[in-house]
């Protein structure tokens, strides 16, 4: 089968500023609610990048995975606690590109990898080639490699790395090759080894590191990886010793930093943290900051944007009330609770991970309950987010919040946290709450898209926040805890400051000084557009990282 999608194709002549052919590898892409091949922020970021690359007429393609069951579908058990379901997905808007390559995985020398293409005209992104092993001719085990995003089985995850990396690189070769090979996180690391084996030099390889968290910087036993075919060929013991660190372990991030010409972190603060983490390893490239951003067209409500441009506070407030009502229809549908659009609404919504502290508001329960039962300054609180399906600590936290809020009329925990609900929460919230332990949030882009929609950030001063936030002007920034202090001490310090800020600043401003509140809202949008839009980010990748 042959089509124009089995050649390097764009529906435009690339802008001369972006004429280098760039292949961007990512484990997940958040392009549209309906294409469920993402779990959270990494995917949202990659999706916004691909949409902005199209807007700027960049000569770029995406290389990703066609996950048969996606990440998971978030539902509820009979008692409303979290239920994870894995439901087969089908997408008739994807086209078979006609490209099929083979990769060696374990003892199987010919696992077939087929590339389907998301065409630019479907969701307005550059072409994205999505790889699957669920094809005729593969044995059952090989067919299941592309079943689950972030599969919990070690050998399956390694196989996924090989499919995305080596399979993806071979697909790019079938398309005529690229000038630039860019790995979004270390998942596609085998691509660098394969490319090196076929003579592609370091000058064409680039890498983005996304997290200081250990779980996001994978380490695997080098001998195991070698036996799986991770390196594109079998390395001798001597060759393997050059790759491993820490007692025969291969660290994906260290390896990528050694092989890339240049690497970037995803905020200025993260660049400092990341360089400190990795610069003790010999031969790693310096990590420069290119702060994550999101696509304005996709995430910002157009009516709010128009009111902001015209500094029309009345039109802005009217639209905000409509958007709150739309969000509260979801709350009503899921929980049977009637929320009031005139009441200040706080949203905590993001990936449920321990360090992000979804339950920080509940740290001092007596103080929190006094806060949320105030007659003068009424409050509504919404939580949403997906815990990793085997992260039992985070699932317990999610379920604790479900049980705590079940009969509270002004609090709700929502399920189905995917792109569409994320948009509704950002458009319908007044306050976007961000509570990670300081230095552990690499970027945290949800606050950007919340600010685009007139939701004020109430936040720890971490990730992208120091580049944007002016406390009391465009957001509310909490004092910085000592990141070296014990976790419980940080939690106490941060929760005290969170309650103080809500009681003394956030609530009084919202209810007693609406003019000041609206000024802060407009300044928030001023600060985030265009500095934290992905057009700026996509431009910087070409002109700063790839230069």
Secondary structure, DSSP 8 states (H G I E B T S, - for coil): ---GGGS---SS---GGG-S-EEEEES-----TTS----SHHHHHHHHHHHHHHHTT-SEEEEEE--SS-S-EEEE-TTS-EEEE------TT-EEEEEEEEEEETTEEEEEEEEEEE-HHHHSSS-EEEEE--STTS-HHHHGGGSSTT-S-HHHHHHHHHIIIIIHHHHHHHTT--SEEEEESGGGTHHHHHHHHTT--GGGEEEE----SGGGS-EEEHHHHHHHTTTSS---HHHHHHH-BTTTEEEHHHHHHHH-SEEEESSHHHHHHHHHHHTTSTT---EEE----B-HHHHS-HHHHHHHHTT-HHHHHHHHHHHHHHHHHHHHHHH-----TTSEEEEEES-B-GGG-TTGGGSSHHHHHHHHT-SSS-EEEEEE--B-TT-HHHHHHHHHHHHHHTT-TTEEEE---SHHHHHHHHHH-SEEEE---TT--S--THHHHHHHTT-EEEE-S-TTHHHH--BTTTEEE-----TTS-HHHHHHHHHHHHHHHIIIIIHHHHHH-HHHHHHHHHHHHHHHTTTTBHHHHHHHIIIII--
